[in-house]
Amino acid sequence: MARLLARLVALNDGWARPLGDFNHRWLGALFRPLGRVKDLLNGTWLGHPLHAAITDIPVGTLLATVVLDLLDQPAAADIALVATVLFMLAAALTGAADYSDTDGTARVRATTHSTLMVMALLLLLVSLGLRAGDPADRTIPIALSIVGFLIVSVGAFVGGGVVYVFGNMVDRHAFRGAGTKWIRLDTGDVADLSTLPESKPTKAKAGINDLVLVRIADTVYALHAVCAHAGGPLPQGTVVDGCIECPWHASRFRLTDGRVRRGPALYAQPRYEIRAAEGGGYEVRRAAS
C-alpha cells in the first residue's frame, strides 16, 4: 500500500516541479525582505514550525463541519466552516513562508500538497458562499464540503510525506546528544587556533562530526558544521553581528551558544567546548544545550 500511494503521489511530479520552481522564485522575492515577519510565520520565535501547529485545526473543524451537516445542524456546521476557512488561510500563509526555503524533491511534493489545499479551499469558499444565501436545499454546499474534506485529507497525507519522508523543517541534529567524552580535534594544517583568521569560518573535524570554528579576538567558538535547518554548510557561511549565517537560507546562529537569531531555522546549532589536549593540539566536547 505504501509503495502504491508513493507512486500515485510521484505521478504529479511532472507538473509540480516547474510550478514549484516558479512559485519558489516569487515567494522568495516576497518573503526575503520581510525579516522578522517571516521569522514569525516560520515559527522561529516558537522553536517549532508554526505551519505544522496550525494545520491540524482546519482539519478538525472541517471534519466537524461534515459531521454537523450530516446531523442536520446547519448553524453549527456553518460556523465550523467559517473557522475552517480562516485557519486554512493562516496555514497557507505560514506554509508559504516555509515553502520559500524548501528545495529539491521536498519542494516538488510541497507543491502538490499546496495545490491540493488551494483546490479544497476554493471548494469550501464556494460552499460557504452558497450557505450564506440560506438555501432551502443544502445538498450542493454539503457535498462540496465533503469533497473538500476528502481533498484536504489527501493533501495532508502528501504534506506529511514532505516532513516525515524528506525531513523538511526538522532538526538536523535531533539525535545528537550532549557529549560526555572529549574528542581529538582535527584542525588540518592549523597547529595553533589563535592563528585562525578572525571572523572567518574554518572547517574542522572531531571524530565523525564536522565542525566550524570561528575566532573572535582571543576566543575560538565551535559549532556543528551542518545547519540545523536544511543541512547547509556553515563553514561556507559568513560571520554577522556575532552570529554565523548559513549560505543556503541565511539562518543565523549565535556563536556563543548556537541559539537561533534569525530564521528560517527553528532549532539551536550544537555548540562544542574546546580545550588544549595533553601532548599538544586540542580536544572538543559537545556542550549541553
C-alpha positions as CSV (number, residue, x, y, z in Angstrom):
1,M,0.0,0.0,0.0
2,A,2.8,2.4,0.9
3,R,4.5,1.9,-2.4
4,L,1.3,2.3,-4.4
5,L,0.5,5.6,-2.6
6,A,4.1,6.8,-3.1
7,R,3.8,6.1,-6.9
8,L,0.4,7.9,-7.1
9,V,1.9,10.9,-5.5
10,A,5.0,10.8,-7.7
11,L,2.9,10.8,-10.8
12,N,2.3,14.5,-10.1
13,D,6.0,15.4,-10.1
14,G,6.0,16.3,-13.8
15,W,3.8,19.3,-13.4
16,A,4.7,20.0,-9.8
17,R,8.4,20.5,-10.4
18,P,8.2,23.5,-12.8
19,L,5.3,25.0,-10.9
20,G,7.3,24.7,-7.7
21,D,10.3,26.4,-9.2
22,F,8.1,29.2,-10.4
23,N,6.4,29.6,-7.0
24,H,9.8,29.4,-5.2
25,R,11.1,32.4,-7.2
26,W,8.2,34.8,-6.5
27,L,7.7,33.6,-2.9
28,G,11.4,34.0,-2.2
29,A,11.3,37.5,-3.6
30,L,8.2,38.3,-1.5
31,F,9.4,36.9,1.9
32,R,13.1,37.8,1.6
33,P,12.8,41.4,2.7
34,L,10.2,40.7,5.4
35,G,12.7,39.7,8.0
36,R,11.0,39.4,11.4
37,V,7.6,38.8,9.8
38,K,9.0,35.8,8.1
39,D,10.6,34.5,11.3
40,L,7.1,34.9,12.9
41,L,5.5,32.8,10.2
42,N,8.2,30.2,10.2
43,G,7.8,29.8,14.0
44,T,11.4,30.8,14.9
45,W,10.1,32.6,18.0
46,L,8.2,29.4,19.0
47,G,11.0,27.0,18.4
48,H,8.6,24.8,16.4
49,P,7.2,25.0,12.8
50,L,4.2,27.3,13.1
51,H,2.6,25.7,9.9
52,A,2.5,22.3,11.5
53,A,1.0,23.7,14.7
54,I,-1.8,25.3,12.7
55,T,-2.7,22.7,10.1
56,D,-4.4,20.3,12.5
57,I,-7.0,22.9,13.4
58,P,-8.7,23.3,10.0
59,V,-8.7,19.5,9.5
60,G,-10.6,19.1,12.8
61,T,-13.0,22.0,12.1
62,L,-13.7,20.7,8.6
63,L,-14.5,17.2,10.0
64,A,-16.8,18.9,12.5
65,T,-18.5,20.7,9.6
66,V,-19.1,17.4,7.8
67,V,-20.4,15.7,10.9
68,L,-22.7,18.6,11.9
69,D,-24.1,18.8,8.3
70,L,-24.9,15.1,8.5
71,L,-26.6,15.6,11.9
72,D,-28.7,18.4,10.4
73,Q,-27.2,21.2,12.5
74,P,-26.8,23.9,9.8
75,A,-25.9,26.8,12.0
76,A,-23.2,25.0,13.9
77,A,-21.9,23.5,10.6
78,D,-21.7,26.9,9.0
79,I,-19.7,28.3,12.0
80,A,-17.3,25.4,11.8
81,L,-16.8,26.0,8.1
82,V,-16.0,29.7,8.7
83,A,-13.4,28.7,11.2
84,T,-12.0,26.1,8.7
85,V,-11.6,28.7,6.0
86,L,-9.9,31.2,8.4
87,F,-7.5,28.7,9.7
88,M,-6.7,27.3,6.2
89,L,-5.8,30.8,5.2
90,A,-3.5,31.1,8.2
91,A,-2.0,27.7,7.4
92,A,-1.5,28.8,3.8
93,L,0.4,31.9,4.9
94,T,2.7,30.0,7.3
95,G,3.2,27.2,4.7
96,A,4.2,29.7,2.0
97,A,6.9,31.1,4.3
98,D,8.3,27.6,4.8
99,Y,7.9,26.8,1.1
100,S,10.2,29.8,0.2
101,D,13.1,28.0,1.8
102,T,12.2,24.4,0.6
103,D,14.4,22.8,-2.0
104,G,14.7,19.6,-4.1
105,T,12.1,16.8,-4.0
106,A,10.6,18.2,-0.8
107,R,9.7,21.4,-2.8
108,V,8.1,19.3,-5.6
109,R,5.9,17.4,-3.1
110,A,5.1,20.6,-1.2
111,T,3.8,22.0,-4.5
112,T,1.5,19.0,-4.9
113,H,0.4,19.4,-1.2
114,S,-0.3,23.2,-1.6
115,T,-2.1,22.8,-4.9
116,L,-4.5,20.2,-3.3
117,M,-5.1,22.5,-0.3
118,V,-5.8,25.5,-2.6
119,M,-8.3,23.4,-4.5
120,A,-10.0,22.4,-1.3
121,L,-10.1,26.0,-0.1
122,L,-11.8,27.1,-3.3
123,L,-14.4,24.4,-2.9
124,L,-15.0,25.4,0.7
125,L,-15.3,29.1,-0.2
126,V,-18.0,28.2,-2.8
127,S,-19.8,26.0,-0.2
128,L,-19.6,28.9,2.3
129,G,-21.0,31.3,-0.3
130,L,-23.9,29.1,-1.1
131,R,-24.6,28.6,2.6
132,A,-24.7,32.4,3.1
133,G,-27.8,32.5,0.9
134,D,-29.6,30.3,3.3
135,P,-30.8,27.9,0.6
136,A,-33.7,25.6,1.3
137,D,-31.8,22.7,-0.2
138,R,-28.3,22.4,1.2
139,T,-27.3,19.4,-0.8
140,I,-24.8,21.1,-3.0
141,P,-22.9,23.1,-0.3
142,I,-22.8,19.9,1.9
143,A,-21.5,17.9,-1.0
144,L,-18.8,20.5,-1.7
145,S,-17.7,20.4,1.9
146,I,-17.4,16.6,1.9
147,V,-15.4,16.7,-1.3
148,G,-13.3,19.4,0.2
149,F,-12.6,17.3,3.3
150,L,-11.5,14.4,1.1
151,I,-9.1,16.6,-0.8
152,V,-7.8,18.1,2.4
153,S,-7.2,14.5,3.7
154,V,-5.1,13.6,0.6
155,G,-3.3,16.9,0.8
156,A,-2.5,16.3,4.5
157,F,-1.1,12.9,3.5
158,V,1.2,14.4,0.9
159,G,2.2,17.2,3.3
160,G,3.1,14.6,6.0
161,G,5.5,13.0,3.5
162,V,7.3,16.3,3.0
163,V,8.1,16.2,6.7
164,Y,8.5,12.5,7.5
165,V,9.9,11.3,4.2
166,F,12.1,14.2,3.1
167,G,12.8,15.7,6.6
168,N,11.7,19.3,5.7
169,M,11.7,21.7,8.7
170,V,13.1,19.1,11.1
171,D,16.1,19.5,13.4
172,R,19.1,18.0,11.6
173,H,20.7,17.3,15.0
174,A,17.8,15.7,16.8
175,F,19.7,12.5,17.6
176,R,23.0,14.2,18.6
177,G,23.0,14.1,22.4
178,A,25.3,16.2,24.6
179,G,28.8,14.8,24.7
180,T,30.4,13.1,27.7
181,K,33.8,12.5,26.2
182,W,36.5,14.8,24.9
183,I,37.4,14.0,21.2
184,R,40.5,15.0,19.4
185,L,40.0,18.0,17.2
186,D,41.5,17.7,13.7
187,T,42.3,21.2,12.5
188,G,44.4,20.2,9.5
189,D,47.4,22.4,9.0
190,V,46.4,24.8,11.8
191,A,48.5,24.0,14.9
192,D,47.5,27.0,16.9
193,L,43.9,28.1,17.0
194,S,45.0,31.7,17.8
195,T,46.3,31.9,14.3
196,L,42.9,31.3,12.7
197,P,41.8,34.3,10.5
198,E,39.5,36.4,12.6
199,S,35.8,36.2,11.9
200,K,36.3,33.7,9.1
201,P,34.6,30.3,9.4
202,T,37.1,27.4,9.3
203,K,36.2,23.7,8.9
204,A,37.5,21.2,11.4
205,K,36.7,17.6,12.3
206,A,36.0,15.8,15.6
207,G,35.5,12.1,15.1
208,I,32.6,11.7,12.7
209,N,31.4,15.2,13.2
210,D,32.3,18.2,11.0
211,L,32.7,21.4,12.9
212,V,33.0,25.1,12.0
213,L,35.5,27.2,14.0
214,V,35.3,31.0,14.3
215,R,37.9,33.1,16.1
216,I,36.7,36.4,17.6
217,A,39.6,38.3,19.3
218,D,41.1,35.7,21.7
219,T,38.1,33.4,21.8
220,V,37.5,30.5,19.4
221,Y,33.9,29.2,19.0
222,A,33.0,25.8,17.7
223,L,29.6,24.8,16.3
224,H,28.5,21.8,14.3
225,A,29.1,22.5,10.6
226,V,25.7,21.2,9.3
227,C,23.0,23.8,9.6
228,A,20.1,22.6,11.8
229,H,17.5,23.9,9.3
230,A,18.3,22.2,6.0
231,G,21.9,20.9,6.2
232,G,23.6,23.9,4.8
233,P,27.5,24.1,5.1
234,L,28.2,26.6,7.8
235,P,32.0,26.7,7.0
236,Q,31.0,28.4,3.8
237,G,28.9,31.0,5.6
238,T,29.7,34.4,7.0
239,V,30.0,36.0,10.4
240,V,27.5,38.8,11.1
241,D,26.9,40.5,14.4
242,G,28.3,37.7,16.5
243,C,26.5,35.1,14.5
244,I,27.3,32.7,11.8
245,E,25.0,32.9,8.8
246,C,24.2,29.9,6.7
247,P,24.9,30.3,3.0
248,W,21.8,28.5,1.9
249,H,18.9,30.2,3.5
250,A,20.6,32.9,5.7
251,S,19.7,31.4,9.1
252,R,21.8,32.9,11.8
253,F,23.2,31.2,14.9
254,R,24.8,32.9,17.8
255,L,28.4,31.9,18.2
256,T,28.4,31.9,22.0
257,D,25.6,29.4,22.4
258,G,24.4,28.3,19.0
259,R,20.9,29.7,19.5
260,V,18.9,30.9,16.5
261,R,18.9,34.6,16.0
262,R,17.2,34.6,12.5
263,G,15.2,32.0,10.7
264,P,14.1,30.0,8.8
265,A,16.0,27.8,11.3
266,L,13.9,26.8,14.3
267,Y,16.4,24.8,16.4
268,A,19.7,25.7,18.0
269,Q,23.0,24.7,16.5
270,P,25.1,22.2,18.6
271,R,27.9,24.0,20.3
272,Y,31.3,22.5,21.3
273,E,33.7,23.3,24.1
274,I,37.4,23.5,23.2
275,R,40.4,22.8,25.4
276,A,44.1,22.1,24.9
277,A,44.9,18.4,24.8
278,E,47.8,16.7,26.6
279,G,50.7,16.4,24.3
280,G,49.6,19.2,22.1
281,G,46.6,20.0,19.9
282,Y,43.0,20.4,21.0
283,E,40.0,18.4,22.1
284,V,36.3,19.2,21.9
285,R,33.1,18.1,23.6
286,R,29.6,19.0,22.7
287,A,28.2,21.4,25.3
288,A,24.8,20.8,27.0
289,S,22.1,22.7,25.3
